[in-house]
Amino acid sequence: MNIAAFDIGGTALKMGIVTAQGELLQTDKAAIKNSDGDAILSQMLNWVAAHPGFEGIAISAPGYVNPHTGFIAMGGAIRRFDQFAMKGWLETQTGLPVTVENDANCVLLAERWQGKAKEMDNFLVLTIGTGIGGAIFCNGRLVHGARFRAGEFGYMLTERADSRRVARHSMNENCTLRTLRKRYADFHGLTLEDVTGEAIFDGYDAGDAVCRRLVDDFLNGIATGLYNLANVFDPQTIFIGGGIAERPGFMDLLRTHLAWFGIADIADVVSHGNRAGLVGAVYHFRQQYPSAISNIE
């Protein structure tokens, strides 16, 4: 049984052919400009048409997602998906069973299914990407919340809010690579497109004073959020996801900041890297369609 798996991001769509056991047989990636939701839908339909033989579609999507109905109340960076019944729309287009789950929740499910958290009953995931995402596994269960919004760690404040817009003090606006790049670009009079996160971290390693200041602020904001999470949820581990977490030396650097908060050992990198969303989406499919899976196992 092969499943078409999709991991939707603000700048890229990851696509995969995945077995019901979570083995990735083939993967691909398509760049998405301007968080274009219609382009994402077209890419998914093209992938399914080009690879016949799927028995289902599993999607990892940003925003507020009802994991049972596949309805997206708010699509994160992809506003086309606000108030969008993605499951129903894709089932009509393809004739295949479809599941949709929040992207950070999919990363968590992958960790629980085939990662370091197999034996853990209390752990968290924090993802660093276009925004800050999160997911909660507490007392042996994934926590969705009353409105399927649990784990939106990006809305936590990194400092006390003043009388201006509260969101400007949140992790989403202070602890993303886009913010890091923008601050560097503004300092040097560059455009955002001229700056990469990799170049800034390379500058940090080389001792560049501006890069040192900006990266230290960036990591201190993340550490502040992790400190709050550690004390609210008392997790065994907080797993960090996103491309930046795979950079050699990143986790060691983050732990030096966490040491100031007394939680140097709380963080670890996710097991599946950028494939976690695909793997977790398939695990969610297994949960929603257990009878289909049991027929082949």
N, C-alpha and C positions, 0 to 999 in steps of 0.2 A: 504494500500500500504506500503510494507516494502522495505527498501533500505539497501543494504550492504554498510557500511561506513568504511573507512580505514584512519587512520592517521599515515603516514610514518615518522619515526624518524631514526636518525643515530644508535641508540642502541635498539630500540624497535618498533614493529608494533602494533598499537592499532586497534582492530576490533570491529564492532558493528552491531547489527540489530536495525535499527532506523525507526520509522514511518515517513511519510511525514510531520507530525506536529512537528517533532523533539523529540519525546519521545524515549528514549533508552530502548529497550526491553531486550537486552542482550549485554554484552561486554566481551571482552577477550583481552589478550596481549601476544605477542610472542617476546622473546629476539632475537635480530639480532646481530650476531658477525661480526666484521670487515666491517660494513656498506654494507653487502652483498645484492646487488640488486636482484640477481636471487633467493635468499632465500625469499626475500620479495614477489616477484611475485608468488612463489610457495605457500607461506602461504595464500595469497589472494585467489588464485584459490581453495585451499583446503577448505577455509572457505565458499566460495560460494557453492562448491559441497556438503559440509556437512550440509548446511542450505538451502534447496530448497525453492522456492517460492518468491525469490527476484524479484522485477520489475525494478531494476536499481542498479548501483554501483556509489558511491560518494567517491572521494579520496581527501585527504589533503596531499600534497607532498611538500618537500623542493625544493628550487631552483627557477630558472626562468621558470615560467609556463605560457603558453598561455591558459587562462581560456576558450577560445572558441573552440580551436582545441584539447586541452589536450596534446599538444606537450611540452616536457620539454627540453629547450635549455641547461640548466646546472642543474645537480641534487644535488647541495650542497655537503654534505658529501658522497652522494651515487653516485659515478662516473659512475656506470653502467647505470644510468638514463640520462647521458649527451646525448643530441641529440636523445632522445627517444620519440617515438609517443605512449605514454602510453594509451591514450584513444582508439586509433585504435587497438592496440595490445590486450587490454582486451576485446574490443567488439568482435574481431575475436575469442578469446578464449572462451567467455561465451555466446555470442549472446544477451547480455543485453546492454541497453544504459549506457554509462559511462561519468562521468564528472570528471575533475581534476582541482584543484585550489591550489595556493600556501598556505602552512600551516599557515603562519601568517595571511594571508588574511582570511582564514577560521576561525581563532580565532576571528578576527574582525567581521566577518559576524554573528557568534554566539552571540556576544555581542550586535550587532545591532538588531538581530531578537528576542532574548529571554533573553537579559541581561539588564545591567544598562544603556546602550546607546540607548534604544528604541526611546527616544525623542531627541537625540543629532544629530546635523548636522556636528559637527566638533570634532573629537576625533582621538586618535592614539592608537595603540597596540604595545608594545615592549615585545618580548618573550625571555626568558633566558633559553637556553638549550645547546645542543652541540655547537651551535653558537648563535649569537644574531640575531633575526628576527624582522621584523616590518611590520606594515600596516597602511595605511592612509585613513581616511574618511573625506573628505573636501567638504564643501558646499553641503552636502547631498549625496555625491557619493563616492564610493570606487575608489581610484586612483591606476591605474595599471602602468602608465607611457608608454613611446613610445615603449619600448622593454620588457614590463612586468617585470620591475626590480624595480619599485618604492617601497619604504619601506625597502630597505636593510640597516637598521640602523647599522648593525654590521660593516659596512665599514667606519663609522664615526671615526675620530681620537679622542683619549682621551687626547692627548698631541701633541705638535708641533713635526712634523717628522724631524728627522735629515737626514744626507746624506746616511744612510743605508736604508734597505728595509722599505718602507712606511707602509706596512700592519702591521708591528710589533707594531705600535702605535695605532692600531684600536681597537674598542670594541670587535671584534671577538677574538682578541688575548690577551685581558686584562680583559674582563668582563664576562667570562664564568666559569662555575663550574669546567670544566676540567682544565682551567688555574689555578684556585684557588687551586685545588688538586695537580697539578704538582708543584706549587711553594712550597707548604707545604712538599710534598714528597722530592723535591730536598734539602730543608733545613735540613731535618732529615735523608737523605740518604735512603729513602724508594722507593719502586716502586709505580707507579701511582695506580695500582690495590689494594695496601695496604691502600689507603686513600679514605675516602668518604667525600662529602661535608657536610653531617650531622655531622660527627665527628668534622670537623673544626668549624662549627657553635656552636656545643656543647662546644668546647674548648673556643670559644669566650665568650659564656655565663658564663663559669667558670673562666674567667679572664686570660687565658693563653696568655702570651705576644706575642708569634709568631702568634697565631690565631687572636689576636686583630689587629696586624699590617696588616696581609694579608686580613682579612675581611674588614677593614677600607679602604684599597686601592681598593679592589673589589667594594665596595659600592660607593666610590668616583668616580670611573670610570663610573659606571652606572649613577650616579647623573650628571656628566658632560654631558653625552649624552642626558639625559632628559632635562637639561638646554638648550642645543642647540635646541632640538626639540620644546620645549615650545616657544622659541623665533622665530623660523622659521615658525611654523604652527599656533601658537596661539590657541591650542586646548582647549576644555572645560575640558577634562580629558585625561590622558595617562594611559591606562590599562596595567598592568604588568601580563604576563603569564609565564608558566613554573612551574615545580615542586617546585622550591625554593620559589616561591611567596606564596605557600600554607603553608609554615612553620610558626607555631605560632610565632608572634613577628617580622617576617621579614619586613612587610610593615612599622611597627612603626620604626624599625631600619633604613630603607631606608629613611623615612621621616625626621629623625634627620639629615641625610646628606643633604637632599634636602633643609632643612631650611637654611643652609649656602649659598645656591644659591637663596634664596628668593622665592622658589616654593614648599614649604612643602605640599601644598594642591592639587598639580596637579596630583598626582599618586593615583591609586586605583588598587585593584586586580581584575582579570577577574572573571566573574560570574560562569563559568562552569568548572573551574579548568582544569584538564587533559582531560576532555571530550569535551572541546571546539572545537577541531579540527574535531571531528566526527559530532557534531551538525552543525558547520559552513559548512562542506562539503555537508551536506544534504540541507542546505539552498541554496547553490550554485546550487545543482541539481534542486531544485525547480525553480530557475531563468532560467536555461538552458532548462528545459522541463515544461514550465507553463501549456501547454495543458494537459499533462498527470496528473498533480496535480489537475487541475480544474475539471477533470472528476470524481474525488473521493471526492471532497469537496462540 
